[in-house]
Amino acid sequence: MMSSIQKMQEESSAGMVKQMQASTQTSAQAILQLGTNLGQHFKQAAAMKASAVALAATYYNRNRLSKRAHNDQQSAKLQQLLAEYREALHIPADLLRTIRDDMVKQMNATLSGKEHSPLLMLPSMVDELPNGFESGDFFALDMGGTNFRTVYVKLSDKHGEMDELKMDEFPIEDSMHHVPADELFDFMAGKLVAFADRIGKKPKSGSMPVVGFCFSFPLQQTSVNHGTLIKWNKGFTNPNAVDKDPTDLLEAALARQGMQATVMSLVNDTVATLAACRYQDQDTMLGVILGTGSNGAYVECSERVHNASKKLPPGTNMIINCEWGNFTTAALPMIDEDKGIDADSVNPENQHFEKMTAGLYMGEIARRIILRLAEECGLFGRRIPTGLQAQGSLTTPQMSKIDHDMSTDLLSTADVLQEAFGLAVDQITLESTQVVQEICHLVGWRAGRLKSIGISAVMRQLDRDDGTRTVVGVDGGVFEHYGHYREAMKEGLSEIMGKKAADSVVFRHVNDGSSLGAAYLAAAAVRVDSPRDSEGSQNDWEKENRGLQKGPSTPNKTGGKKSKNGGSPNGTD
């Protein structure tokens, strides 16, 4: 009897346990489902909140760009001035060609050695470009307008190959633009010595490392590695440098830092860029810098060069550093803002072409126009922000960002205006951002079209404006990052030369061209001093192709005779 009762109790207990387990499982599942549902609701709520915030932000931004309206008088004045700037900043094709012809005349006048012109047309004394047969270890220093670079390259014994490349970059602070020359060169030398030590390439005692020096300022060259500084530009005014030899200044500074070195090439950034591009493509005839400053260098036949420090052998060629930033002519359409920038610069009455086309100046041209519109038309309301009145407050990178702004209601432009000028939110309207973008576009487009004049002038000088493939090696931040500038330059070329001839001009971006070119040219100078051959003597290939190119000695086609692989005699394809 007891066992039956116990059995019933045990069965009852087991049943209750099962029911409790089932109930617990059901509750847990319910709780889990509730949690999942709540999570989904929270996610949906968060998403709805984010959408609401975004919608509110969009509404706010759109609202902030449309609060204030100009009065009728201000609007009429604004439209009048905009129409004037549209006309003044547009350069028609016939004027482009007129200015191109003036530039060609000035090029030949200076090259003749009998006349002077704003174009300096400086013979670089570089008559040997790198051809891929260079080998060894080389340093380079590259002093530009904004940054300074230290470079190390190890060129392979294999034709045209590089085993190692190290590079470092430092900003040149504004304060360094005006210190005595020795202090500036000590700064550069110290950076090179520290760089060599850091990468494990510090020269051994008694060794004499070879250095290429890219010095991007006007030089009167006496040889490939010596010359004198004619004048400063790009905002530099360092005393005790003009009429001095930068090679001597650098070698002395390196010695003070404990490094005995030999500078084997002294070139500017444009010549170096040409050399670096020629190393890659043998149709390269022109090197161009489009950055803080602007310049061009090209391969000229010796028969035209009568302003060199020594007589050039016939049938050879010489790289000419145009220094076209200093080009000017009565036909150059300078507006009041251009003239104001020139008057306020450290070198008034100089560098007109550069001041209308280079990265150091374009943002400032746009700022001055915008300031006038703010003062005369109330573009940003009654208050003129202090930032807008400050010279240099709008940089060319900021101008480029505005020019390329595709954001809704030009909100990126509004952000730049706040950043550059310190504008308050209630000062920026949709109309004001549209006006600012148009001004930035007009200034940049004019600069690109003007730059096409320099390139087309060289094509005319070389008789290569007939459709002959010609490569232009280009370095610099403006070319690399400012897309509308590149488009305007190509448009200008097409209008000056015709579409077929313009299409034959190939622009090749040579990244770090000025730095690498200086090292390549130092290596080429060493190769010329010590011609080598795997069999112990200078080989026939190199003998046949000594010099930039062995083309005809006439001033026509300076492209040189073609090698068997289709390239011109020197370098690799």
C-alpha positions as CSV (number, residue, x, y, z in Angstrom):
1,M,0.0,0.0,0.0
2,M,2.8,2.4,1.0
3,S,4.8,1.5,-2.0
4,S,1.8,2.3,-4.3
5,I,1.3,5.7,-2.6
6,Q,5.0,6.4,-2.9
7,K,4.9,5.5,-6.5
8,M,2.0,7.8,-7.1
9,Q,3.8,10.6,-5.3
10,E,6.9,10.2,-7.3
11,E,5.0,10.2,-10.5
12,S,3.1,13.3,-9.4
13,S,6.4,15.0,-8.5
14,A,8.0,14.1,-11.8
15,G,5.0,15.5,-13.6
16,M,5.1,18.7,-11.7
17,V,8.8,19.0,-12.4
18,K,8.2,18.5,-16.1
19,Q,5.4,21.1,-16.1
20,M,7.7,23.5,-14.2
21,Q,10.5,22.9,-16.7
22,A,8.2,23.4,-19.6
23,S,6.7,26.5,-18.0
24,T,10.2,27.8,-17.3
25,Q,11.3,27.1,-20.9
26,T,8.2,28.8,-22.2
27,S,8.8,31.8,-20.0
28,A,12.4,32.0,-21.1
29,Q,11.5,31.9,-24.7
30,A,8.9,34.5,-24.1
31,I,11.4,36.7,-22.3
32,L,13.9,36.1,-25.1
33,Q,11.3,37.0,-27.7
34,L,10.3,40.0,-25.8
35,G,13.9,41.1,-25.6
36,T,14.3,40.6,-29.3
37,N,11.2,42.6,-30.0
38,L,12.3,45.3,-27.7
39,G,15.8,45.3,-29.4
40,Q,14.2,45.6,-32.8
41,H,12.0,48.4,-31.5
42,F,15.0,50.2,-30.0
43,K,16.9,49.8,-33.3
44,Q,14.0,51.1,-35.2
45,A,13.7,53.9,-32.7
46,A,17.4,54.7,-33.0
47,A,17.2,54.6,-36.8
48,M,14.1,56.8,-36.7
49,K,16.0,59.2,-34.4
50,A,19.0,59.3,-36.7
51,S,16.8,60.0,-39.7
52,A,15.0,62.7,-37.8
53,V,18.4,64.3,-36.8
54,A,19.6,64.1,-40.4
55,L,16.4,65.5,-41.6
56,A,16.5,68.3,-39.1
57,A,20.2,69.0,-39.9
58,T,19.3,69.1,-43.6
59,Y,16.4,71.4,-42.9
60,Y,18.6,73.6,-40.7
61,N,21.3,73.8,-43.3
62,R,18.9,74.6,-46.0
63,N,17.2,77.1,-43.8
64,R,20.5,78.7,-42.8
65,L,21.4,79.2,-46.5
66,S,18.2,80.9,-47.4
67,K,17.3,83.2,-44.5
68,R,18.6,86.5,-45.8
69,A,17.9,88.1,-49.1
70,H,19.7,91.0,-50.8
71,N,17.8,94.2,-51.5
72,D,17.1,95.0,-55.1
73,Q,20.0,97.6,-55.3
74,Q,22.5,95.2,-53.9
75,S,21.4,92.4,-56.2
76,A,21.6,94.6,-59.2
77,K,25.1,95.7,-58.3
78,L,26.1,92.1,-57.6
79,Q,24.9,90.9,-61.0
80,Q,26.7,93.8,-62.7
81,L,30.0,93.0,-61.0
82,L,29.7,89.3,-61.7
83,A,29.1,90.0,-65.4
84,E,32.2,92.2,-65.4
85,Y,34.3,89.5,-63.8
86,R,33.0,86.8,-66.2
87,E,34.2,88.9,-69.1
88,A,37.5,90.0,-67.5
89,L,38.5,86.5,-66.5
90,H,37.7,84.9,-69.8
91,I,40.5,84.8,-72.3
92,P,39.3,84.1,-75.9
93,A,41.2,81.9,-78.3
94,D,42.6,84.8,-80.4
95,L,44.0,86.5,-77.3
96,L,45.6,83.2,-76.2
97,R,47.3,82.9,-79.5
98,T,48.5,86.6,-79.4
99,I,50.0,86.0,-76.0
100,R,51.6,82.7,-77.2
101,D,53.2,84.6,-80.1
102,D,54.6,87.2,-77.7
103,M,56.1,84.5,-75.5
104,V,57.8,82.8,-78.5
105,K,59.3,86.2,-79.6
106,Q,60.6,86.8,-76.1
107,M,62.1,83.3,-75.9
108,N,64.1,83.8,-79.1
109,A,65.1,87.4,-78.1
110,T,66.7,86.1,-74.9
111,L,68.3,83.0,-76.5
112,S,69.9,85.2,-79.1
113,G,72.2,86.7,-76.4
114,K,71.7,90.2,-78.0
115,E,68.4,91.2,-76.4
116,H,66.8,91.0,-73.0
117,S,63.2,90.1,-72.2
118,P,61.2,89.2,-69.1
119,L,61.8,85.5,-70.0
120,L,65.3,84.6,-68.6
121,M,65.7,81.5,-70.8
122,L,68.5,80.2,-68.6
123,P,70.8,77.5,-70.0
124,S,70.9,74.7,-67.4
125,M,74.2,73.4,-68.7
126,V,72.6,70.0,-68.6
127,D,73.4,68.3,-71.8
128,E,73.3,64.8,-70.5
129,L,70.1,63.2,-69.3
130,P,70.0,59.9,-67.3
131,N,69.7,57.0,-69.7
132,G,69.3,54.0,-67.4
133,F,73.0,53.0,-67.3
134,E,73.6,54.8,-64.0
135,S,74.3,52.8,-60.9
136,G,75.3,53.4,-57.3
137,D,74.1,55.3,-54.2
138,F,73.0,58.9,-54.4
139,F,71.5,61.5,-52.1
140,A,69.4,64.5,-53.2
141,L,68.0,67.6,-51.6
142,D,64.9,69.2,-53.0
143,M,64.2,72.8,-51.9
144,G,60.8,74.0,-53.2
145,G,58.6,76.8,-52.2
146,T,56.6,75.1,-49.5
147,N,58.5,71.9,-48.5
148,F,62.0,70.5,-48.3
149,R,62.8,66.9,-49.1
150,T,65.7,64.6,-48.4
151,V,66.2,61.7,-50.8
152,Y,68.3,58.5,-51.0
153,V,68.3,56.3,-54.1
154,K,70.3,53.1,-54.9
155,L,70.3,52.6,-58.7
156,S,70.7,49.0,-59.8
157,D,73.3,47.6,-62.2
158,K,70.4,46.4,-64.2
159,H,69.4,48.9,-66.9
160,G,66.9,51.5,-65.7
161,E,66.1,49.8,-62.4
162,M,66.1,51.2,-58.8
163,D,67.0,48.9,-55.9
164,E,66.0,51.3,-53.0
165,L,64.3,54.6,-52.5
166,K,64.0,56.5,-49.2
167,M,62.5,60.0,-48.9
168,D,61.5,62.4,-46.1
169,E,59.7,65.7,-46.3
170,F,59.7,68.7,-44.0
171,P,57.7,72.0,-44.2
172,I,59.7,75.2,-44.7
173,E,58.3,77.5,-42.0
174,D,57.6,81.1,-43.0
175,S,60.3,82.3,-40.6
176,M,62.9,80.4,-42.7
177,H,62.1,82.6,-45.7
178,H,63.9,85.6,-44.3
179,V,66.8,84.3,-42.2
180,P,70.4,84.7,-43.4
181,A,71.5,82.3,-46.1
182,D,73.9,80.3,-43.9
183,E,71.1,79.6,-41.4
184,L,68.8,78.4,-44.2
185,F,71.5,76.1,-45.6
186,D,72.4,74.8,-42.2
187,F,68.8,73.9,-41.7
188,M,68.8,71.8,-45.0
189,A,72.2,70.3,-44.3
190,G,71.2,69.2,-40.8
191,K,68.1,67.5,-42.2
192,L,70.1,65.6,-44.7
193,V,72.7,64.4,-42.2
194,A,69.9,63.3,-39.7
195,F,68.0,61.6,-42.6
196,A,71.1,59.6,-43.6
197,D,71.7,58.5,-40.1
198,R,68.1,57.5,-39.5
199,I,67.9,55.3,-42.6
200,G,71.3,53.7,-41.9
201,K,73.1,55.3,-44.8
202,K,75.4,57.6,-42.9
203,P,78.6,58.0,-45.0
204,K,81.6,56.2,-43.6
205,S,84.6,58.2,-42.5
206,G,86.7,59.3,-45.5
207,S,83.9,58.6,-48.1
208,M,82.5,61.4,-50.3
209,P,78.8,60.9,-50.9
210,V,77.3,62.3,-54.1
211,V,74.4,64.7,-53.8
212,G,72.0,66.1,-56.3
213,F,70.6,69.5,-55.4
214,C,67.3,70.7,-56.7
215,F,67.2,74.4,-56.0
216,S,64.0,75.9,-57.4
217,F,65.0,79.5,-57.9
218,P,66.4,81.4,-60.9
219,L,70.1,80.5,-61.4
220,Q,72.8,81.6,-63.8
221,Q,74.4,78.2,-64.5
222,T,78.1,78.0,-65.1
223,S,78.2,74.2,-65.2
224,V,75.9,71.3,-64.4
225,N,76.7,71.6,-60.7
226,H,77.6,75.3,-60.3
227,G,75.8,78.6,-60.7
228,T,74.8,81.8,-59.0
229,L,71.4,82.8,-57.6
230,I,70.0,85.6,-59.7
231,K,67.1,86.5,-57.4
232,W,64.7,85.0,-54.9
233,N,61.0,84.4,-55.6
234,K,58.1,82.4,-54.0
235,G,58.3,84.8,-51.0
236,F,61.9,84.1,-50.0
237,T,64.2,87.1,-49.2
238,N,67.1,85.4,-47.4
239,P,70.1,87.9,-47.4
240,N,73.6,86.9,-48.4
241,A,72.4,84.4,-51.1
242,V,71.9,86.4,-54.3
243,D,75.0,86.3,-56.6
244,K,76.3,83.3,-54.5
245,D,76.7,79.7,-55.6
246,P,74.1,77.5,-53.9
247,T,76.5,74.5,-54.4
248,D,79.2,76.2,-52.3
249,L,76.7,77.3,-49.7
250,L,75.4,73.7,-49.4
251,E,78.7,71.9,-49.4
252,A,79.9,74.4,-46.7
253,A,76.8,73.8,-44.6
254,L,77.2,70.0,-44.9
255,A,80.8,70.3,-43.8
256,R,79.7,72.2,-40.7
257,Q,77.3,69.3,-40.0
258,G,80.2,66.8,-40.3
259,M,79.5,65.5,-43.8
260,Q,82.0,66.0,-46.6
261,A,79.9,65.6,-49.8
262,T,80.2,66.5,-53.5
263,V,77.2,68.2,-55.2
264,M,77.2,66.8,-58.7
265,S,74.0,68.5,-60.0
266,L,72.5,71.8,-59.3
267,V,69.2,72.1,-61.1
268,N,65.8,73.7,-60.5
269,D,62.7,71.6,-60.0
270,T,61.5,72.0,-63.6
271,V,64.7,70.7,-65.1
272,A,64.7,67.9,-62.6
273,T,61.1,67.0,-63.5
274,L,62.0,66.9,-67.2
275,A,64.9,64.5,-66.4
276,A,62.7,62.2,-64.2
277,C,60.0,62.0,-66.9
278,R,62.5,61.5,-69.7
279,Y,63.8,58.5,-67.7
280,Q,60.3,57.0,-68.1
281,D,59.3,58.2,-71.6
282,Q,61.7,59.2,-74.3
283,D,59.3,61.5,-76.0
284,T,59.5,63.9,-73.1
285,M,60.6,67.3,-74.3
286,L,59.1,69.6,-71.6
287,G,59.1,69.7,-67.8
288,V,56.5,71.8,-66.0
289,I,55.9,72.7,-62.4
290,L,52.4,73.6,-61.4
291,G,52.4,74.0,-57.7
292,T,53.2,76.9,-55.3
293,G,55.1,78.4,-58.3
294,S,55.1,77.7,-62.0
295,N,57.8,77.2,-64.5
296,G,58.8,75.3,-67.6
297,A,62.0,73.8,-69.0
298,Y,62.5,72.2,-72.4
299,V,65.1,70.6,-74.7
300,E,66.5,73.2,-77.1
301,C,68.9,72.6,-80.0
302,S,72.4,74.3,-79.6
303,E,72.0,76.4,-82.7
304,R,69.5,78.6,-81.0
305,V,71.3,79.0,-77.7
306,H,73.7,82.0,-77.8
307,N,73.3,83.1,-74.1
308,A,75.1,80.2,-72.5
309,S,78.3,80.8,-70.4
310,K,80.2,78.7,-72.9
311,K,79.9,77.9,-76.6
312,L,77.9,74.7,-77.2
313,P,79.1,72.1,-79.7
314,P,77.0,72.0,-82.9
315,G,74.5,69.2,-83.2
316,T,73.9,69.0,-79.5
317,N,71.1,70.1,-77.2
318,M,70.7,71.9,-74.0
319,I,67.9,72.0,-71.4
320,I,66.6,75.6,-71.1
321,N,65.0,76.8,-67.9
322,C,62.5,79.3,-69.2
323,E,61.6,80.9,-65.8
324,W,58.3,81.7,-67.5
325,G,56.8,82.8,-64.3
326,N,58.4,86.2,-65.0
327,F,56.8,86.4,-68.4
328,T,54.7,89.5,-69.1
329,T,53.4,91.4,-72.1
330,A,51.0,94.3,-72.7
331,A,48.4,91.7,-73.9
332,L,48.4,89.9,-70.6
333,P,44.9,90.6,-69.2
334,M,45.6,91.7,-65.6
335,I,42.6,92.7,-63.5
336,D,42.8,95.1,-60.6
337,E,43.1,92.2,-58.1
338,D,46.2,90.9,-60.1
339,K,47.7,94.4,-59.9
340,G,47.0,94.7,-56.2
341,I,48.7,91.3,-55.5
342,D,51.7,92.4,-57.5
343,A,51.9,95.7,-55.6
344,D,51.7,94.0,-52.2
345,S,54.2,91.2,-53.0
346,V,57.8,91.0,-52.0
347,N,58.8,91.4,-55.7
348,P,56.5,94.0,-57.4
349,E,56.7,94.3,-61.2
350,N,58.0,90.8,-61.4
351,Q,56.5,87.3,-61.9
352,H,53.3,88.5,-63.5
353,F,52.6,85.2,-65.3
354,E,53.2,83.2,-62.1
355,K,51.1,85.5,-60.0
356,M,48.1,84.8,-62.3
357,T,48.5,81.1,-62.6
358,A,50.3,79.5,-59.6
359,G,49.1,78.0,-56.4
360,L,50.6,80.7,-54.2
361,Y,48.3,83.3,-55.7
362,M,45.1,81.9,-57.0
363,G,43.3,81.7,-53.7
364,E,44.3,85.3,-52.9
365,I,43.0,86.5,-56.3
366,A,39.6,84.9,-55.4
367,R,39.7,86.3,-51.9
368,R,40.2,89.9,-53.1
369,I,37.3,89.6,-55.6
370,I,35.0,88.1,-52.9
371,L,36.0,90.9,-50.5
372,R,35.0,93.5,-53.1
373,L,31.6,91.8,-53.6
374,A,31.1,91.7,-49.8
375,E,32.0,95.4,-49.4
376,E,30.1,96.7,-52.4
377,C,27.1,94.3,-52.6
378,G,26.6,93.0,-49.1
379,L,27.4,89.5,-50.2
380,F,27.6,88.3,-46.5
381,G,25.4,91.0,-45.0
382,R,26.3,94.2,-43.3
383,R,29.3,92.9,-41.4
384,I,32.6,92.3,-43.2
385,P,34.4,89.5,-41.3
386,T,37.9,90.1,-40.2
387,G,39.1,86.9,-41.8
388,L,37.9,88.0,-45.2
389,Q,40.0,91.1,-44.9
390,A,43.2,89.2,-44.1
391,Q,45.6,88.6,-46.9
392,G,46.1,84.9,-47.7
393,S,43.1,83.7,-45.7
394,L,41.8,81.7,-48.6
395,T,44.3,79.2,-49.9
396,T,44.3,77.6,-53.3
397,P,43.5,74.2,-51.9
398,Q,40.4,75.7,-50.3
399,M,39.5,77.5,-53.5
400,S,39.8,74.2,-55.4
401,K,37.6,72.5,-52.8
402,I,34.9,75.2,-53.4
403,D,35.3,75.0,-57.2
404,H,34.7,71.2,-57.1
405,D,31.9,71.3,-54.5
406,M,29.0,69.0,-55.5
407,S,27.4,68.8,-52.1
408,T,23.7,69.6,-51.5
409,D,23.2,73.3,-51.4
410,L,27.0,73.8,-51.5
411,L,27.3,73.1,-47.8
412,S,31.0,72.2,-48.3
413,T,31.5,75.7,-49.6
414,A,29.7,77.1,-46.6
415,D,32.1,75.1,-44.3
416,V,35.1,76.5,-46.2
417,L,33.8,80.0,-45.8
418,Q,33.4,79.5,-42.1
419,E,36.9,78.0,-41.8
420,A,38.7,80.5,-44.0
421,F,36.9,83.8,-43.1
422,G,35.2,83.0,-39.8
423,L,31.8,83.8,-41.2
424,A,28.9,83.4,-38.9
425,V,26.1,81.0,-39.9
426,D,23.6,83.8,-40.4
427,Q,25.9,85.5,-42.9
428,I,26.0,82.6,-45.4
429,T,23.2,82.2,-47.9
430,L,22.7,79.9,-50.8
431,E,23.2,82.8,-53.1
432,S,26.4,83.8,-51.5
433,T,27.9,80.2,-51.8
434,Q,26.9,80.1,-55.4
435,V,28.6,83.4,-56.1
436,V,31.7,82.4,-54.3
437,Q,31.9,79.1,-56.2
438,E,31.6,80.9,-59.5
439,I,34.4,83.3,-58.6
440,C,36.7,80.4,-57.6
441,H,35.8,78.6,-60.8
442,L,36.5,81.7,-63.0
443,V,39.9,82.3,-61.3
444,G,41.0,78.7,-61.6
445,W,39.8,78.3,-65.2
446,R,41.6,81.5,-66.3
447,A,44.8,80.2,-64.7
448,G,44.6,76.9,-66.5
449,R,43.9,78.5,-69.9
450,L,46.8,81.0,-69.3
451,K,49.1,78.0,-68.5
452,S,48.3,76.5,-71.9
453,I,50.1,79.5,-73.4
454,G,53.5,78.5,-72.0
455,I,53.1,74.9,-73.2
456,S,52.0,75.8,-76.7
457,A,54.8,78.4,-77.0
458,V,57.3,75.6,-76.4
459,M,55.5,73.4,-78.9
460,R,55.8,76.2,-81.5
461,Q,59.4,76.8,-80.7
462,L,60.2,73.2,-81.3
463,D,58.1,72.9,-84.4
464,R,56.1,70.2,-82.6
465,D,52.7,71.7,-82.8
466,D,51.9,69.6,-85.9
467,G,50.7,66.5,-84.2
468,T,54.1,65.0,-83.2
469,R,53.7,63.1,-80.0
470,T,55.3,65.1,-77.2
471,V,55.3,64.2,-73.5
472,V,55.1,66.9,-70.9
473,G,56.3,65.8,-67.5
474,V,54.4,67.7,-64.7
475,D,54.9,67.8,-61.0
476,G,53.2,70.0,-58.4
477,G,50.0,70.0,-56.2
478,V,48.0,72.2,-58.5
479,F,48.3,69.8,-61.4
480,E,47.8,66.8,-59.2
481,H,44.8,67.9,-57.2
482,Y,43.0,70.7,-59.2
483,G,41.0,68.8,-61.8
484,H,39.3,71.9,-63.4
485,Y,42.7,73.5,-63.8
486,R,43.9,70.6,-65.8
487,E,40.7,70.7,-67.9
488,A,41.1,74.4,-68.6
489,M,44.7,73.9,-69.6
490,K,43.8,71.2,-72.1
491,E,40.9,73.3,-73.5
492,G,43.3,76.3,-74.0
493,L,45.8,74.1,-75.8
494,S,43.1,72.8,-78.2
495,E,42.0,76.3,-79.0
496,I,45.5,77.6,-79.6
497,M,47.0,74.6,-81.5
498,G,43.9,72.8,-82.9
499,K,42.4,69.6,-81.5
500,K,44.7,67.2,-83.4
501,A,47.9,68.8,-82.4
502,A,46.6,69.3,-78.8
503,D,45.7,65.7,-78.5
504,S,49.3,64.7,-79.4
505,V,50.5,66.5,-76.2
506,V,50.6,63.9,-73.4
507,F,50.7,65.1,-69.8
508,R,52.4,62.8,-67.5
509,H,52.3,63.4,-63.8
510,V,55.8,62.7,-62.4
511,N,55.3,62.2,-58.7
512,D,58.3,63.5,-56.7
513,G,59.8,64.4,-60.1
514,S,61.9,67.2,-58.8
515,S,63.4,65.1,-56.0
516,L,64.1,62.0,-58.1
517,G,65.3,64.1,-61.1
518,A,68.0,65.7,-59.0
519,A,69.3,62.3,-58.0
520,Y,69.1,61.0,-61.5
521,L,71.1,63.9,-62.9
522,A,73.8,63.6,-60.3
523,A,74.0,59.9,-61.3
524,A,74.2,60.9,-65.0
525,A,77.0,63.4,-64.2
526,V,79.0,60.6,-62.4
527,R,78.4,58.3,-65.4
528,V,79.8,60.9,-67.8
529,D,82.8,61.5,-65.7
530,S,83.4,57.7,-65.3
531,P,81.9,56.0,-68.4
532,R,81.5,52.3,-67.6
533,D,81.0,49.1,-69.5
534,S,80.6,45.5,-68.2
535,E,83.5,44.6,-70.5
536,G,85.7,47.3,-69.2
537,S,85.2,50.1,-71.7
538,Q,82.5,52.5,-72.7
539,N,80.2,50.5,-74.9
540,D,79.3,51.4,-78.5
541,W,75.6,52.0,-77.6
542,E,76.5,54.7,-75.2
543,K,79.2,56.2,-77.5
544,E,76.6,56.5,-80.3
545,N,74.1,58.1,-78.0
546,R,76.2,60.6,-76.1
547,G,74.4,63.8,-75.2
548,L,70.7,64.5,-74.9
549,Q,70.1,63.2,-78.4
550,K,71.9,63.0,-81.7
551,G,69.3,64.5,-83.9
552,P,69.8,66.9,-86.9
553,S,71.6,70.1,-86.0
554,T,68.8,72.3,-87.5
555,P,66.5,74.2,-85.3
556,N,63.6,72.0,-86.5
557,K,62.4,68.7,-84.9
558,T,64.5,68.3,-81.8
559,G,63.1,64.9,-81.0
560,G,66.3,63.2,-82.0
561,K,66.7,60.0,-84.1
562,K,64.9,57.0,-82.9
563,S,66.5,54.0,-81.3
564,K,65.8,50.5,-82.5
565,N,63.0,50.0,-79.9
566,G,61.2,53.1,-81.1
567,G,62.3,55.5,-78.3
568,S,64.8,58.4,-78.7
569,P,68.4,57.6,-78.1
570,N,68.8,58.1,-74.4
571,G,67.1,56.3,-71.6
572,T,64.6,53.6,-71.5
573,D,61.1,53.4,-72.9
